[in-house]
Amino acid sequence: MTWKDPIVEEVREIRDRTAARFGYDVKAIGRYYQEKQHRTERKTATDVPPKPLTTATST
């Protein structure tokens, strides 16, 4: 018997519905998510400036 995680199952269901919406065309799915990312107000990793590098000092 295999235990099923309800969150994983939900994510897989959403992924399958999205893929079916675009006829399982990987490039179309990628364009959809890129456009969706550009429309969002949420910060992404590319929006956050990198932290300055610090050098470790030995005492």
Protein Blocks (a to p, Z undefined) as FASTA:
>chain_A
ZZddfklmmmmmmmmmmmmmnoopaklmmmmmmmmmmmpmbdcfklpccddddddddZZ
